[in-house]
Amino acid sequence: MIPVCTPLLGKNEKKYVDECIATNWISSSGKYIKLFEEGFSHYCGRKYGVTTTNGTTALHLALAALGIGPGDEVIMPTFTIAATAFAVMYCGAKPVFIDSEPATWNIDPDQIRAKITQKTKVILPVHIYGHPCAMSVIMSLASRYNLCVVEDAAQSHGAQYQDKKVGGIGDIGCFSFYGNKIITCGEGGMVVTNNRRIAQRCRDLRNMAFIESKRFWHKEIGFNHRMTNLQAALGLAQFEQIDQLIERRRRNAVLYSALLSGVEGLRLPIERSDVKNVYWMYGILVEDDFGLSRDRLMRKLKEKGVETRTFFIPLHNQPFLKKQGMASKERFPVAEDIARRGLYLPSGSGLTKKEIEYICDCIKEIKDASSHDI
Ligand SMILES: Cc1ncc(COP(=O)(O)O)c(C=O)c1O
């Protein structure tokens, strides 16, 4: 089976992890935490990086550090992973959903203004599958209405909007380093920011809100969102290869697009002229004129040894929101449509040219065979 994604680990990953074990620095202190935080945050164009246990806790920490709480609203796309909304809800705030842009599948910036209320505190754009959101519109709305911007860049390490890296545009950027991400720690996350006060607040909350003057005396509820030195060791070794890992992802996408561009009924991912898409996942839409449904195509690809994944199910009407009385009856036609039609193909950095050619041949064969059926 060609998997959707596997990590690509090099020599330094083992060397640095071995060093943690040899020196006994296996917990949440140690040199790799600092090196990884400094290296990755500076790469994003930010002064401060705060590592966390995963991308979900990075988002939680960012929102908590901004003081987001009950009664507050956070504007975010409905087309994202549930973790984005979970982080908002951990703070007791309400996610307010926006539909997707048809071309990029990102939050539609033109629909944000109408959802801003007195309660809105944050806009939380998610750079979906590696393509940056339309940040200039989002940043000018935020400045006009005095809102913070927290970028969910979990899927888009190194992607660029105009001359800036994602995660380095809003007030805070949040990353995941889960095993399928462009660089990985196994599990891990990071908050990046230029704001010293926010960074310090994240550090305090991450570490159970200890206070310096009196050990074991806590003025507020803190969290344990600390990354280990072992994870950071892996993360640093991966970070050293980030440019090559991104280039591999982009090369995969160029090849997929070249081989699939003539196939009727498939919509392929785009790269707007003012962005660099890092193609974390190569997502495609299966249109009606393809000849068979998205789900049938996925089943047939599986029979041929090709693993795929469906797009996200939009969040606005999910059971976890209904349970909290926060579900929305509103329709989000673009997100609902792409959720029905979308799938992503194997996209890992280690994918070979031969594998991509095989996958594209399979798609064409499956389409041809289905047209003979009709
Ligand atoms: C957009 C987005 N946000 C947040 C997360 C959560 O990250 P993690 O799985 O590291 O908690 C993910 C994970 O895939 C994600 O894709």
The ligand as an SDF file (V2000), in Angstrom:
LIG
                    3D

 16 16  0  0  0  0  0  0  0  0999 V2000
   -5.2740   22.6870   10.7370 C   0  0  0  0  0  0  0  0  0  0  0  0
   -4.8870   21.8990   11.9450 C   0  0  0  0  0  0  0  0  0  0  0  0
   -4.9470   22.4940   13.1450 N   0  0  0  0  0  0  0  0  0  0  0  0
   -4.6090   21.8510   14.2650 C   0  0  0  0  0  0  0  0  0  0  0  0
   -4.2000   20.5350   14.2310 C   0  0  0  0  0  0  0  0  0  0  0  0
   -3.8960   19.8370   15.5000 C   0  0  0  0  0  0  0  0  0  0  0  0
   -2.5720   19.4230   15.5800 O   0  0  0  0  0  0  0  0  0  0  0  0
   -2.1660   18.1740   16.4840 P   0  0  0  0  0  0  0  0  0  0  0  0
   -2.6840   16.9450   15.8340 O   0  0  0  0  0  0  0  0  0  0  0  0
   -0.6860   18.2360   16.5270 O   0  0  0  0  0  0  0  0  0  0  0  0
   -2.7830   18.3950   17.8220 O   0  0  0  0  0  0  0  0  0  0  0  0
   -4.1050   19.8780   13.0120 C   0  0  0  0  0  0  0  0  0  0  0  0
   -3.6820   18.4820   12.9360 C   0  0  0  0  0  0  0  0  0  0  0  0
   -3.6240   17.8730   11.9030 O   0  0  0  0  0  0  0  0  0  0  0  0
   -4.4760   20.5660   11.8340 C   0  0  0  0  0  0  0  0  0  0  0  0
   -4.4330   19.9820   10.6330 O   0  0  0  0  0  0  0  0  0  0  0  0
  1  2  1  0
  2  3  1  0
  2 15  2  0
  3  4  2  0
  4  5  1  0
  5  6  1  0
  5 12  2  0
  6  7  1  0
  7  8  1  0
  8  9  2  0
  8 10  1  0
  8 11  1  0
 12 13  1  0
 12 15  1  0
 13 14  2  0
 15 16  1  0
M  END
$$$$
